[in-house]
């Protein structure tokens, strides 16, 4: 319900602004990677309330402003002894949610971020001494901006939310700002990769089951996702492609999807990455991770790529633990070596 109110209020604000200006306007276009790189961000993270603790961490909720929208993030602090310089940080970017206002809501209706699906993620990293920050993204749960959650452009908007969050990590007193890492799953993998292109705050990143790839490739894939064995032709409608075309046409100003495409802007990547994907995954095609690995190899950029049997999108328990263990070892190998 809060999400619908946020959407209505935001749309009313747009309508009023356009009426006063005497112009017709739609949703602002996502910021390009170049624009995000040049963005000067002054942001503070404000404590909101405590959240349900996990098996090895205590949790609380913070809010901050991103593009004028009030958005939220979960902070999970390990119960292990805090290192001298604070806990290394993992910013964890979740994937697409089919009903964003219900992000973080458990099956029994409890508001308990990050919800049932991602429940294991903060626990896995907190158990190894990492402080985990999980942004809601705009339009999710209580966060403002529901109108930005629809269509293939959503991850481009969420990237600004994550980049802004990184700028505010200094407000988390337990965080080691010299050792910030990033985790992303599915669409969150795309958010993660794009964020790495606009900031050098992140020392290493892990990408699970990415949907990445060119946006038109993604749109074609998901247009045929439910009937990919049927014959295709120029007269067969492609609903996701058609929706993307309409969404771009409604945006304020000129917009070129290539300006937000991570694969077209890898010249900005300076962060080593580790990639995980199940070979039979259909929710996010395995070839997306293969394409990313290929592009990184061609550019001599540091990466590791691990493939897993089966079709699990988030991985079963055993595979999830194996992937997380590889991530932890990867992150630990990148920790700064500082004198006490």
Secondary structure, DSSP 4 states (H G I P E B T S, - for coil): -HHHHHHHHHHHHHHHHHHHHT----PBPPPPHHHHHT-------EEEEEE---SSEEEEEEEEEETTEEEEEEEEEESSPPPTT-EEEEEEE----TTGGGTTB-TTS-B-TTTTTTHHHHHHHHTTT-EEEEE--TTSTT-S-GGGSSSTTHHHHHHHHHHHHHHTGGG-TTEEEEEEEEEEETHHHHHHHHHHHH-S--SEEEEES---S-HHHHHHHHHSTT-TTS---TTS--HHHHHHHHHHHHSBS---GGGG-GGG-GGG--SEEEEEEETT-TTTTHHHHHHHHHHHHHTT--EEEEEESS--SS--HHHHHHHHHHHHHHHHHHS-----
